[in-house]
Amino acid sequence: MANTPQQRKRVRTAQRQRLENLRYKSSIKTMFRRLKDTVSSGDTDAAKRVATKLSSTIDKAAAHNAIHKNNAAHKKSNVSRLLNLLQ
């Protein structure tokens, strides 16, 4: 249990950061599912929109250290691979 005020503050901060990281990871997974669905349906415009938003979210998650930069690069590579399936 936290004994000092600074430790209590760190516990609150860590909890807030943990939730933010979870939001990033969850939204990335959801957008990947949407991208796979749009690619399988063959809708090129919708797939490009989803891919752009997904790449942006991946970059933001990596910038906030929610995911590792190499993990972000791997995920962005998968995004481009899925887009190349349409062409």
MODELLER restraints for C-alpha pairs under 7 A, 6 or more apart:
rsr = mdl.restraints
at = mdl.atoms
rsr.add(forms.Gaussian(group=physical.xy_distance, feature=features.Distance(at['CA:2:A'], at['CA:8:A']), mean=5.45, stdev=0.5))
rsr.add(forms.Gaussian(group=physical.xy_distance, feature=features.Distance(at['CA:21:A'], at['CA:66:A']), mean=4.79, stdev=0.5))
rsr.add(forms.Gaussian(group=physical.xy_distance, feature=features.Distance(at['CA:24:A'], at['CA:61:A']), mean=5.95, stdev=0.5))
rsr.add(forms.Gaussian(group=physical.xy_distance, feature=features.Distance(at['CA:24:A'], at['CA:66:A']), mean=6.97, stdev=0.5))
rsr.add(forms.Gaussian(group=physical.xy_distance, feature=features.Distance(at['CA:28:A'], at['CA:54:A']), mean=6.56, stdev=0.5))
rsr.add(forms.Gaussian(group=physical.xy_distance, feature=features.Distance(at['CA:28:A'], at['CA:57:A']), mean=6.89, stdev=0.5))
rsr.add(forms.Gaussian(group=physical.xy_distance, feature=features.Distance(at['CA:28:A'], at['CA:58:A']), mean=6.82, stdev=0.5))
rsr.add(forms.Gaussian(group=physical.xy_distance, feature=features.Distance(at['CA:31:A'], at['CA:50:A']), mean=6.98, stdev=0.5))
rsr.add(forms.Gaussian(group=physical.xy_distance, feature=features.Distance(at['CA:31:A'], at['CA:54:A']), mean=6.10, stdev=0.5))
rsr.add(forms.Gaussian(group=physical.xy_distance, feature=features.Distance(at['CA:35:A'], at['CA:47:A']), mean=5.83, stdev=0.5))
rsr.add(forms.Gaussian(group=physical.xy_distance, feature=features.Distance(at['CA:35:A'], at['CA:50:A']), mean=6.01, stdev=0.5))
rsr.add(forms.Gaussian(group=physical.xy_distance, feature=features.Distance(at['CA:35:A'], at['CA:51:A']), mean=6.63, stdev=0.5))
rsr.add(forms.Gaussian(group=physical.xy_distance, feature=features.Distance(at['CA:38:A'], at['CA:46:A']), mean=6.58, stdev=0.5))
rsr.add(forms.Gaussian(group=physical.xy_distance, feature=features.Distance(at['CA:38:A'], at['CA:47:A']), mean=5.39, stdev=0.5))
rsr.add(forms.Gaussian(group=physical.xy_distance, feature=features.Distance(at['CA:39:A'], at['CA:47:A']), mean=6.06, stdev=0.5))
rsr.add(forms.Gaussian(group=physical.xy_distance, feature=features.Distance(at['CA:39:A'], at['CA:86:A']), mean=6.52, stdev=0.5))
rsr.add(forms.Gaussian(group=physical.xy_distance, feature=features.Distance(at['CA:42:A'], at['CA:86:A']), mean=6.74, stdev=0.5))
rsr.add(forms.Gaussian(group=physical.xy_distance, feature=features.Distance(at['CA:44:A'], at['CA:86:A']), mean=6.80, stdev=0.5))
rsr.add(forms.Gaussian(group=physical.xy_distance, feature=features.Distance(at['CA:51:A'], at['CA:79:A']), mean=6.41, stdev=0.5))
rsr.add(forms.Gaussian(group=physical.xy_distance, feature=features.Distance(at['CA:55:A'], at['CA:76:A']), mean=6.13, stdev=0.5))
rsr.add(forms.Gaussian(group=physical.xy_distance, feature=features.Distance(at['CA:58:A'], at['CA:72:A']), mean=5.91, stdev=0.5))
rsr.add(forms.Gaussian(group=physical.xy_distance, feature=features.Distance(at['CA:59:A'], at['CA:72:A']), mean=6.87, stdev=0.5))
rsr.add(forms.Gaussian(group=physical.xy_distance, feature=features.Distance(at['CA:61:A'], at['CA:67:A']), mean=5.91, stdev=0.5))
rsr.add(forms.Gaussian(group=physical.xy_distance, feature=features.Distance(at['CA:62:A'], at['CA:68:A']), mean=5.91, stdev=0.5))
rsr.add(forms.Gaussian(group=physical.xy_distance, feature=features.Distance(at['CA:62:A'], at['CA:69:A']), mean=5.44, stdev=0.5))
rsr.add(forms.Gaussian(group=physical.xy_distance, feature=features.Distance(at['CA:62:A'], at['CA:72:A']), mean=6.18, stdev=0.5))
